[in-house]
Amino acid sequence: MAHELIWMRPVVEATTGRPAELSREQITAAAIAIADADGLAAVTMRRVANELGTGAATLYRHLSTRDDLLDLMIDQAFCEYEPAPDTGDWRADLVADYLRQLALFRARPWLVDAIALRPGLGPRVVGIVEGVLTRMSGHPAPASAKMEALGTLTGIVRMHAQQERLGGVLDEDFALAQAAYLRHMTRDGSYPHLAAALTGVGLQPGDSIDDRLARILRLNLDGLLPES
């Protein structure tokens, strides 16, 4: 039998006593504090229990595995996410939503690592998915195509966040230096197809990394869900 996600199991109610019992919320908050300070690898059941002044066995009244804890941490982190205001341009609004998700990944870098291990499916994340599909609701494409678009845009943002943490490739100075080099290489006509492909691609004057990502997201969205 497959492991049942923590969201399908009843919450163990905290009670008072000597010592007082913990709650899921307390355990999750302690784990997030550790991850914020020292990264996801530092989040172990023993470390969380120590931070809470108890033993690991107490945590196992609420959690079956560390994976349960990751699920709780991911969903709680996404409680800080707020979708962009509705401007009436659902495509632009959707791109703005994904840039806000990127801001959350920047604020909590461990979240990208956690999602790589445990793609979040808690109540808050499910609500965010519903919000994205609501943005797309006026488009005539079938629901399966909309889910594919959602998955593609989500993957782009998460990959971007992972690369950004490594530095270099998403450093604006480096990106501008690369663009200058490619313009130099294609100036004499030796690489006509590359020259054509580079038109309007990459960092443009006055652009930021986020501007480029927004452009990439919009191009993918338009390709996956074209104007009818």
Secondary structure as UniProt FT lines:
FT   HELIX           6..8
FT   HELIX           24..38
FT   HELIX           40..42
FT   HELIX           45..51
FT   TURN            52..53
FT   HELIX           56..59
FT   TURN            60..62
FT   HELIX           66..77
FT   HELIX           78..80
FT   HELIX           90..107
FT   HELIX           110..117
FT   HELIX           123..135
FT   TURN            136..138
FT   HELIX           143..166
FT   TURN            169..170
FT   HELIX           172..186
FT   TURN            187..188
FT   HELIX           192..198
FT   TURN            199..200
FT   TURN            205..206
FT   HELIX           209..224
//
